[in-house]
Structures are given as C-alpha cells and as structure tokens.
Amino acid sequence: MTLQSMTGFARSEGSSGRNRFAWELRSVNGKGLDIRLRLPPGLERLEPEVRRLISEKFSRGNLQASLNLTIAETQLEAVLNRDALAAVLALREELGDLIDPSPLKLDTLLGIRGLVDIREPEEGEEALAARDAAILAGLDEAIGRLARMRGGEGAVLADVLKGHVARIAELTRAVEADPSRTSEEIAKRLSMQLSALLQEAPTLDRDRLHAEAALLATKADLREEIDRLKAHVAAAGELIDKGGPVGRRLDFLAQEFNRESNTICSKSNSAAVTAAGIELKVVIDQFREQVQNLE
C-alpha cells in the first residue's frame, strides 16, 4: 500500500435514459475526513450512500463532492383532466338552449384553464432506480480516480520523506561520532574548568565540586537522545514503507524528532554538535511540513 496525499481532483460523467450527470470531487488537507456534498434538488436521498462510499475509501481530507444532473432532451406530453372535461361538457349540455350549440373546438378546450396540462413525462420507479444506480456507479469511478491521483502524489511525497529521514539519520551519526562526546574529552574539559575555578576560589569544597562535575557530565551526555533519534528514524522508515493512512503517526514522530533535536542543542558543548542540531531542526521542519499533506 502506498502513501496517499490529501489533495486531488477527479471528474466522471455518465448517462441513464434521458439523464446526463457529472461528478466532480475536490480534496485538500484536513485534520479528519470532512465531506461536503452538493446534490441537485430531489436527490437528497442519495446522501447517506454517497457518504458511505467516500468514507470507505478515504480517512482524511476536506472533500467536496458535487453532482450536476441535466436532461439530455426535452419531451412533453399532454395530460387531459377528464373530470374537468366531463364537467365542461355537462355544463354545455345544461346551457344548450342559451349558447351556440356548435361543437366545441380543440383550441377552445385548450383555452380552458386546468383542462389540459402540458408537462414532461414522469419517469417510472424502474427508470429512477436505474438512474440512481448509474449516478452511484459514476461516483465510484470518480472516487477511484481521486484515489489514484492522491496515491500518485503520495508516492512522490514518500521519496521526499525518505530523503529527509536519511538526512536525519546522517546528522544523528555525525552527533554520535563527534569527538566532544568521548568520556576523555568530557573529563578533560571539566578538569580544566575545575582547575580554573579552584585557582580563583581555593576555599571551595573540592569534593562538592567533583560531585557537581560528575552530575554535569551525566547531563551533558547525549546517548539517550541519539538512541531515541535512531529509534524514531527506524519507525518513520517502516511507516513510509507500509503506506496507507499513516500521516498522523508520522506527524507524531516529527514532534518527537524535534524534541530530541532541541535537547541536543541545549546540552551541546561543541560547535560541531550545535551546528548538527540546528541542521536537524531544519530538516525536521521540512519533514513535518510534507507530512501535513499525507492522509
């Protein structure tokens, strides 16, 4: 399974009988799955099924689905109100001695309000069911196209993220290998600092100073931060290879990456380690920015 971006666009068209329809799906970044529908009047009954189909395929993104429905050709039929016609004929017979007895003409009948209704023919239940099924099939096609587009962008993002993770691993190794982290270098630096301090204030308690120095040496050690960075690098690589909706978990790892890089910068006693820590923060920010686009 590949990674999926949350941005994309898809369109599908189809027809059923005299009806033509077109679906348009647009997706952008979002914290969760927010589906907004625009359906023509009279098709609101399709909304639950539309939401179900979209939710089965996507788990994150602000997604707008619009359906446009048109009639391919206009057909009209004349519907006669037989009860009204019977009433008119009965009235004519009743008034036969008072009005012109000539037969009623068609144009006269058409001029009587409500006697004849010119309208589009109503579709039967089978035709409506076939139309709804075609519309939902068109939606499924559009969803597939959107998923493929999001998957294509996700594959590109996967390569970018792997590059960032590789750079984080490289900088972590640079911090680990820096000479300032060796116990000899730490002891040497602390010894020089203690000697300078004792020369300025010879009355200070030497045992207390050595205890404080040991504590500072422990706090200055970056072993835990380096180990955690290595573990996060491995976890990020596994998630990227696994694919699917892993955006939230990668975002969490980005926060953890940032936490460790901040600690390294604050505990650093070497210009090289500080520089590596700052570059780590830059790469991690780039990593997290790209992760925001993932499902």
N, C-alpha and C positions, 0 to 999 in steps of 0.2 A: 504494500500500500504506500502511495506517495503522499508527501505533504500537500496540503491544499491552501492556496491563498484565499482570502475572503473577498477579493474584488473580482468582478467579471460581469459579462453581459451575454445574453443569449436571446434568440428570437426563433419562433416556429410559426408556420402558417398551415392552414388546412381548411377543409370544407365538409359540409354534410348537407345534402339536399340543396336548398337554395341559400343556405347559410355559409358565409365565409368568416373565418376567425383568425386572429393573430395574437400570440402570446409574446410578451416582452418581459424578461427577467433582468433586474439590475441588482448587484450585490456590492456592498462596501464593508469596511471594517466595523465591528461591533463587539461589545463585551459578551453578548449572548446571541441567541437567534431571535431577531425581531422581524416578523413577516408583516408586510403591509400590502393589502390587496385592493385592486381597482377592478371591480366586476360590473358589467352592464346591468341596468335595472332588469329584474326578473330572474337573474341567475345567482342571487344570493344563496340559494340552496346548495350551490356547489362549494361554498366557502370551507366547510369542515373537511371535505375530501381534498381540496386544494392545499390546505394547511398540512394535512397528514402526509401528502406526497412530498411536499417540500421538506418537512421535518424529518422524514425518513432518510433523506439524502444529505442534509446539511445540519450542523450543530451550532455554528456561529456565523454571525454576519447580519448586517441590516439589509434585508432583502425585500425588494419591491417587485410585485408581480402584477402586470396589467394585461387585461383581456379586451380586445377590440372585436366586436361582432357586427357584421353587416349582412344585408340581404342581397344576394348576387343579382336577382332580377325581381321586378315587381309584378305580381299577379293580383288581379282584382276579381271579385265575384259580386254578383247582385243577389242580395238576400231579401226575399219577399216576406213581409209581415202579413201572414194570411189572416190573422184575426182582424187586423186593421182593414184589409181589403174587404172582408166579409161585412164589416161594419159600414164601410163606404157604399157597398152595393145595396145593403139593406136600407140605408138612408135614401139612396137614389130611388129605390122602388117605392119607398114611403112617400117621397115627394114627386112621384111620377107625373101627377096632374098639374104640378106647379112649375116644373122646369122643362127644359128641352129634352124630349125623350130620345134623342140620338144616342148611339152607343158611345161609351167613354173611350177616348183615345189614350194611347200609351203615354204621350207627353203630358197629358192631363194627370194620369195616375202617378207618373214620376214626380210631378209637382206637388203632390200631397205629402206633407211632412211626416216622416216616420213610416211611410208605406213601403218604400224600397231603401235598403241600406247597402251602399257600395263600400266594400271593405276587402282587406287582404284575407285570403282563406286561412282559417285556423289549422295549425298542424296537429295531427293526432298524437296520442301518447307514444306510439312506437317511433314516430319521427322525432319527437322531442327527446326520447331516451337515446336514440341513435346520435342525435346532435350532441347531447351531453357527454356521451361516451367518446365521441370524436374530439371534443374540446379537452377532455381529461387526457386522452392519448397525446394530443398536441402539447399539453403541459408537461407530460412525462418526457417527451422529446426535448423540449426546451430545458428541462432540469438536467437531462443528460449532457446537453451541450454546455450548459453553465458549469457542470461538474468537471467536464474535460478542460474547459478554459481555466478554471481555478486550479485544477491539477497541473496544467502546464506551467502556470505561474509559480505554483508550489515547488515544482522540480527545479526551476531557476533559483528560487529562494533557498532550496536545500543546498545547492552548490555554494551559494554565498555564505550561508551559515556554517557550512563545513570549513570554509576558509577562515572564518572568524574563530571557530573553535580550535583549529590548528594553530592559529597565531597565539591564542590564549595559552595553549599547551607549550608553545615555544618560549613564550615570556616566562611561564612558570618554571621551566627548566633553567632559564637564564638566572632567575632569582635563586633557585636551589643551588646552582653551581657558583654563585658569586663568592669570591674569597672572604668577603667580610663576614660570612656566616659560619666559618670554621671556628671551633672552640678555641683554637690557639689565637686567632685574630681577635675574638671577643675578649679573651683573657688579657691579651696584650694591651688592648685599648683601655679596658677597665683598670689595669695596673698603672698605666700612665696617668689616668685621671685621678686615681687614688694617691699616687705619689705627689702629684701637683697639689692636691687638696691638703695632704699632710704637711707639706712644706709651708703652706700658707697658714695652717692651723694645727700645729703639732700636738695640741692638747686634746684633739678629738679622739674618741674611743675607737681604737683600731679594730677590735672585734665587731663592734656595731657597724663600722664602715664596711668590713668584709662581708657581713651578713647582708647589708643593703646592696652591695655589689653583686652578690650571688643572686639576689632577688631580681635585680635589674637585668642580669644576664639571662635569667629564665624568661622574663617578659620580652626581651629582645629577640628571642628565638622564634623563627618563622616556620618551624617544622609543621605545626598544626595547620597553618594557613595554606602551606604548599600541598599538604596531603589532601585537604578539602578541595583545593582547586583541581587537583588531579582527579579526584572522585567526581566532581561536577563535570569536568571535561569528558570523562567516560560516559556519564549519564546522558549528557547532551548528544554525544555521538550516537548512542543507542536509540534515543528518541527520534533523531533525524532519520536514521536508517529505518526505523519502524514505520514512520509516517502516520497518516491518519490525523485525527483532531488532537494534536499534542501542543498546540500553541500556548495554552495556559501553563502547562508544566515547563515548557521552555522559558516562559516569562518568569516563572518562579526561580529557575536556575540562573537566569540573568541577574535577578536580585541577589542571589547567593554569590555569584561571581563578583558582583560589585561590592558586597560586604567584605569579602576576603581581600580584594584589592585595596580597599580603604584601610584595612588593618595593616596590610603590608606597608603602605605609605606612612602610616602613623608610627610604626615600630622600626622603620628603616634607619640604619645608622651608616648607610653607604649611598653615595651619589648614584652609583650604577643601579642599585636596588630601587631607589626612589624613582629614577627615570623609567625603569621597567614597570614599576607600579603605576606610574602615570599613564604609560602607554597601554597598560592593561585596562585602565578605566576607559580610555578612548575606544579601544576595540570592543569592550563590553557594551558601551553605549551604542555602538554601531550594531552589535549583535541584537541587543534588545529592541532597537528601532525596527529591524527587519522582522523580528519575532512578532511584533504587533500586527503584522499583515497576515499571520497564519491562523487557520481555523483551529 
